[in-house]
Amino acid sequence: MPSAFNLNGVVLIDLAVRAGYRGQVVFVDTGYHFPETLQTRDRLAARYSELEFVTLNAGASPQDRRTPPELYAANPDACCAARKVAPLQNYLKHKNPSALLNARSRDQATTRAEIPFVEEGGARIKINPLAEWTRQELEAYAAEHDLPVNPLYADGFLSVGCWPCTRAVRPGEDARAGRWAGHGKTECGLWAGDGKL
């Protein structure tokens, strides 16, 4: 289960554990995550000790010389490809799971409006248990089960990615509208494009 520990991901982790999932939750540390995201990861790992939380590129930082320091501004696609997509693709090639459990839902963005419950084709099956869940349903579930939601969510960050490329969502916008705002980009490349999982 790849996760960035947004509201959808936190709900999916809880649902999966209740259903008996005891596998890995894989997070890609790009070096540009908000401290609140890393704290949410740590709170989830402490709460769900039956899961194996795997952080790829642990210790990554903007000064690590993996990419030019301002690549996120000049070419966000290249930055995502180098810091997020490639590390996860390499990990999955090594682990070779037959399926990925992920937290995408149709109401996150118009670009995700047709997500099926099960996506076949490609290297592995993608299972989308939350495909039909609305944000209101996710929020209600998180509140009912006292889940550790990223505190930035309450500040309007309905989808939290790397700090240089994420802003709070404005009223009436899709939940993912705050990601790569002004770049005509809505996906990091994990789920869409030539390098998708």
C-alpha positions in Angstrom: 0.0 0.0 0.0 1.7 3.2 -1.1 0.6 6.2 1.0 1.3 9.9 1.5 -0.9 9.9 4.6 -3.5 12.2 3.3 -7.1 11.9 4.7 -7.9 9.1 2.2 -4.7 7.2 3.0 -5.3 7.4 6.8 -8.9 6.1 6.4 -7.6 3.3 4.1 -5.0 2.2 6.5 -7.6 1.9 9.3 -10.0 0.0 7.1 -7.3 -2.3 5.8 -6.2 -3.2 9.3 -9.8 -3.9 10.4 -10.1 -6.2 7.4 -6.9 -8.1 8.3 -4.3 -6.4 6.2 -0.8 -6.9 7.7 1.4 -5.8 4.8 3.6 -2.8 4.0 2.7 0.8 3.9 5.2 2.5 1.6 6.0 6.2 1.8 8.4 8.0 -0.5 10.3 10.7 1.4 11.1 13.2 -1.3 13.0 15.5 1.1 10.4 18.2 0.6 7.6 17.0 2.8 6.0 19.2 5.5 7.0 18.3 9.0 3.3 17.6 9.7 3.3 14.9 7.1 6.3 13.1 8.7 4.7 13.5 12.1 1.5 11.9 10.8 3.5 9.0 9.4 5.1 8.5 12.8 1.8 8.6 14.6 0.3 6.1 12.2 3.3 3.8 12.6 2.9 3.9 16.3 -0.9 3.3 16.2 -0.7 0.4 13.7 2.2 -1.6 14.8 0.9 -4.7 13.0 1.8 -3.0 9.7 5.3 -2.5 8.3 5.9 1.2 7.5 8.6 1.5 4.9 10.1 4.9 4.1 12.0 5.1 0.8 14.8 7.7 0.6 14.9 8.1 4.3 17.0 11.2 5.1 16.5 12.8 1.7 16.8 16.6 1.8 16.9 19.4 -0.7 20.6 19.6 -0.2 21.3 15.9 -1.1 22.3 16.7 -4.7 19.9 14.2 -6.2 18.3 16.9 -8.2 19.0 20.6 -8.8 17.8 22.6 -5.7 15.0 24.5 -7.6 14.0 21.7 -10.0 10.5 21.6 -8.5 10.0 25.2 -9.8 11.6 24.8 -13.2 10.3 21.3 -14.0 7.9 19.8 -11.5 7.4 16.7 -13.7 11.1 16.0 -13.6 11.3 16.6 -9.9 8.4 14.2 -9.2 9.9 11.6 -11.6 13.3 11.7 -9.8 12.2 12.1 -6.2 8.9 10.2 -6.0 8.1 8.0 -9.0 11.5 6.4 -9.6 12.2 5.4 -6.0 8.7 3.7 -5.7 9.0 2.1 -9.1 12.4 0.7 -8.2 11.1 -0.6 -4.9 8.2 -2.3 -6.6 10.4 -3.9 -9.2 12.4 -5.5 -6.3 9.3 -6.5 -4.2 7.2 -7.4 -7.3 3.7 -7.3 -5.6 0.8 -8.6 -7.7 -1.4 -5.8 -6.5 -1.4 -2.3 -5.0 -3.9 -1.2 -2.4 -4.4 2.6 -2.8 -6.6 5.4 -1.5 -7.6 7.3 -4.6 -11.3 8.3 -4.8 -13.4 9.7 -7.6 -14.3 13.0 -5.8 -10.6 14.0 -5.3 -10.4 15.6 -8.8 -12.2 15.6 -12.1 -9.2 13.6 -13.5 -10.0 10.8 -11.0 -13.8 10.8 -11.7 -13.7 7.4 -13.5 -11.5 5.4 -11.1 -12.8 1.8 -10.9 -12.6 -0.4 -7.8 -10.1 -2.6 -9.6 -7.7 -1.6 -12.3 -6.2 -4.4 -14.3 -3.4 -4.2 -16.9 0.1 -3.0 -16.5 2.6 -4.6 -14.1 0.1 -5.2 -11.3 -3.6 -4.8 -10.3 -4.5 -1.6 -8.5 -7.3 -1.9 -5.9 -9.2 1.3 -5.1 -11.5 0.5 -2.1 -12.4 4.2 -1.6 -13.3 4.9 -5.2 -16.8 5.9 -4.3 -16.2 7.6 -1.0 -16.9 11.3 -0.7 -14.8 13.7 1.3 -17.6 14.1 3.8 -17.7 10.3 4.3 -14.0 10.1 4.8 -14.1 13.0 7.3 -17.0 11.4 9.2 -15.1 8.0 9.3 -11.9 9.7 10.5 -13.8 11.6 13.3 -15.7 8.5 14.4 -12.5 6.5 14.7 -10.3 9.3 16.1 -7.8 8.8 13.3 -4.5 10.8 13.2 -5.2 13.1 10.2 -2.5 15.4 9.0 -3.1 18.7 10.9 -2.6 20.7 7.7 -6.0 19.3 6.5 -7.8 21.5 8.9 -6.0 24.5 7.3 -7.4 23.7 3.9 -4.7 21.4 2.6 -7.1 18.8 1.4 -4.3 17.0 -0.5 -0.8 17.4 0.9 2.3 16.8 -1.1 5.7 18.4 -1.1 5.8 21.9 0.5 7.1 23.8 -2.6 4.3 22.5 -4.8 1.3 22.4 -2.4 -1.1 25.2 -1.2 -4.4 25.2 0.6 -7.5 24.6 -1.5 -9.8 27.5 -2.2 -13.6 27.1 -1.7 -15.2 25.2 -4.6 -12.0 23.7 -5.9 -11.2 20.0 -6.2 -9.4 18.5 -3.3 -6.2 18.2 -5.4 -6.4 21.8 -6.8 -3.7 22.9 -4.4 -1.1 20.5 -5.9 1.2 22.0 -8.5 -1.1 25.0 -8.8 -0.3 27.1 -11.9 1.6 24.3 -13.6 -1.3 22.5 -15.4 -0.3 19.4 -13.4 -2.6 17.3 -11.3 -0.7 14.0 -10.8 2.9 13.2 -9.7 3.2 10.5 -12.2 2.5 7.5 -10.0 -1.0 6.9 -11.3 -0.9 8.7 -14.7 1.5 9.2 -17.6 4.3 7.1 -19.1 5.8 6.0 -15.7 2.5 5.1 -13.9 2.5 2.2 -11.6 
